[in-house]
Structure formats: C-alpha cells, structure tokens
Amino acid sequence: MSLQLVYDGACPFCRHFALRAELAGGLPQLQLRDARRDPGIRRQLRLQRLDLARGAVLLDGQQAWHGSAAIAEICRRMHPSDALLALLRLLFRSPQRARRLYPLLLLARRWALRLQGLTENPEETPGP
C-alpha cells in the first residue's frame, strides 16, 4: 500500500502543502486524498475515530498519524527540492515542535474555510 495523505482540499493552505509535498517533497509514493471529495476515505477514517476537522491524516498501511503527528511524520520523510518545503521540514519534523505549532495551522485553516463559507468538518460536505 502506498503512503497516503488525507487532507482538506477546500483549505488553500492544506491543498498547497499537499501538492507541494507530492511534487517537490521527494516522496514519489505519496498519494493525495482530498477528504472533501472522497466520501470513502472519510468513512474509513471515521471508523478509525480520526477526526478530519482536527487535522490531516497520514496513512502507511495499517499505521495512521493524525494532526501534528501526521505533519511531523511527512516532514521527517521528505527530501524537499524547494525552499518552502525545506523550511516547513525544519519547523515541523520534530513531533514536539509540530505539536506546539499545529494549532496555528488549524487556526489559519479555520479562517480560510470561513472566508469560503465552509465548515471545518469535511463530513459536512454535501455529497455528489
């Protein structure tokens, strides 16, 4: 099974990080899953009690990292080819530092979603 990053595609910060991680992060096996557009992954994560409103999820086989742990793990694995990802890797690869900084990312996400008139919870996304 491939490495999967489940993120909120409606959040411009989440989307930008996910796309950059895929294209310039040195993680060729990384598969991106937009939780807003993928009810199957939302259902799977709900069964695992992983709340997408509280953060992204990184899946590697049966292993799952959520929120700050997901960002720390992906930053630890990255070999970035651009300066922004290199900076993010430096800031977030430490789980302790990621835990301290992650609430700021959630706050920025909350603001960005509110500006779009969306809720923080991808589960509340209308179906196709």
Order of alpha helices (4+ residues) and beta strands (2+ residues): beta-alpha-beta-alpha-beta-beta-alpha-alpha-alpha
